[in-house]
């Protein structure tokens, strides 16, 4: 792969400067468009996971039986927008970039903030970034790394 890249760079260097610029601009544009499309797909996947539009597997602490799909939607207990008005249906904290990434003391423990890895850990193991166990009323999920990262991307998107 490195050899192919080196040959491609050498070929571009051999072009006249205007031609080389056009080739590089075209390649860069293609890479940027691919990255933007990938980011949009990841964001959409995270939204579908959050709303329960994609099947999720979760169990209650101490149980081996999976919960029904209708019971494991994030939106059953959480709102994504921290600025949204409180609802009588809110059971869990609001989840967005501000509430997840700013240090917040929880349940009398030390302040904690999340990143993608720590969000995955709290969802699967029930342990927050400050090593505090979250309530047992929160299901423990089975996620792939890409699903968890997509959910993180959706939650912190503005």
C-alpha positions in Angstrom: 0.0 0.0 0.0 2.8 2.4 0.9 4.6 1.6 -2.3 1.4 2.4 -4.3 1.0 5.6 -2.5 4.6 6.6 -3.2 4.1 5.8 -6.9 1.0 7.9 -7.0 2.7 10.9 -5.3 5.7 10.6 -7.8 3.2 10.5 -10.7 1.5 13.7 -9.4 4.9 15.4 -8.9 5.8 14.7 -12.5 2.7 16.7 -13.7 2.9 20.4 -14.3 1.9 22.4 -11.3 -1.6 23.4 -12.5 -2.3 19.8 -13.5 -1.0 18.5 -10.2 -3.2 21.0 -8.3 -6.3 19.9 -10.2 -5.5 16.2 -9.5 -4.9 16.8 -5.8 -8.0 19.0 -5.5 -10.1 16.3 -7.1 -8.7 13.6 -4.8 -9.0 15.8 -1.8 -12.6 16.6 -2.7 -13.5 12.9 -3.1 -11.9 12.1 0.2 -13.8 14.9 2.0 -17.1 13.9 0.4 -16.6 10.3 1.4 -15.8 11.4 5.0 -18.9 13.6 5.1 -21.1 10.8 3.8 -19.6 8.4 6.3 -20.2 10.9 9.2 -23.8 11.4 8.1 -24.4 7.7 8.1 -22.9 7.2 11.5 -25.0 10.1 12.9 -28.1 8.6 11.4 -27.3 5.1 12.8 -26.8 6.7 16.2 -30.2 8.4 16.0 -31.9 5.1 15.0 -30.3 3.4 18.0 -31.4 6.2 20.3 -35.0 6.0 19.1 -35.1 2.2 19.1 -35.5 2.0 15.4 -32.7 -0.6 15.3 -33.0 -3.7 17.5 -31.1 -3.5 20.7 -30.2 -6.2 23.2 -30.4 -5.4 26.9 -30.9 -7.1 30.2 -31.7 -5.9 33.7 -28.9 -6.5 36.2 -29.1 -10.0 37.7 -31.4 -11.3 34.9 -30.4 -13.5 31.9 -33.5 -12.9 29.8 -33.3 -10.1 27.2 -35.8 -7.3 27.6 -38.4 -6.7 24.8 -37.5 -4.2 22.1 -40.1 -1.7 23.3 -38.5 -1.6 26.7 -34.9 -0.9 25.7 -35.3 2.4 23.6 -33.1 5.2 25.0 -36.0 7.6 24.4 -38.2 5.7 26.9 -36.2 7.4 29.7 -33.9 10.0 28.2 -34.2 13.2 26.1 -31.3 14.2 23.9 -31.7 17.9 24.3 -30.7 19.3 27.7 -32.5 22.5 27.0 -35.8 20.7 26.4 -38.5 21.3 29.0 -38.7 18.7 31.7 -41.3 16.0 31.1 -43.1 13.8 33.6 -41.8 10.8 31.5 -38.2 11.7 32.1 -36.6 8.9 34.2 -33.0 9.3 33.3 -30.8 12.3 32.7 -30.9 14.3 29.5 -28.2 13.3 27.1 -26.3 15.8 24.9 -22.9 17.2 24.4 -23.1 19.5 27.4 -24.5 17.0 29.9 -22.1 14.3 28.8 -18.8 16.1 28.3 -18.8 18.6 31.1 -17.7 17.2 34.6 -20.8 16.7 36.7 -20.9 15.2 40.2 -23.2 12.2 40.3 -24.9 10.7 43.4 -22.5 12.4 45.7 -19.5 10.9 43.9 -16.7 12.7 42.2 -17.4 14.7 39.0 -17.3 12.7 35.8 -17.5 13.4 32.1 -17.9 11.0 29.2 -16.2 10.2 26.0 -17.2 7.5 23.5 -15.3 4.7 25.4 -16.7 5.6 28.8 -20.2 5.9 27.4 -19.9 2.4 26.0 -18.7 1.1 29.4 -21.6 2.7 31.3 -24.1 1.2 28.9 -22.6 -2.3 28.9 -21.1 -2.6 32.5 -23.0 0.1 34.4 -19.9 1.8 35.6 -19.5 5.5 35.0 -16.2 7.4 34.3 -15.7 8.1 38.1 -16.1 4.3 38.8 -19.5 4.8 40.3 -22.1 2.1 39.6 -25.2 3.5 37.9 -28.6 2.5 39.2 -29.8 -1.1 38.5 -32.9 0.3 36.9 -30.8 1.2 33.8 -30.6 -1.9 31.5 -27.1 -3.2 30.5 -26.8 -3.3 26.7 -24.9 -5.4 24.3 -23.4 -3.1 21.7 -20.7 -3.4 19.0 -18.0 -0.8 19.1 -19.3 0.8 15.9 -22.9 1.0 17.3 -21.7 2.6 20.6 -19.6 5.1 18.7 -22.5 5.9 16.4 -24.7 6.5 19.5 -22.0 8.7 21.0 -21.7 10.7 17.7 -25.5 11.2 17.7 -25.7 12.3 21.3 -22.9 14.9 21.1 -24.0 16.3 17.7 -25.3 19.8 17.9 
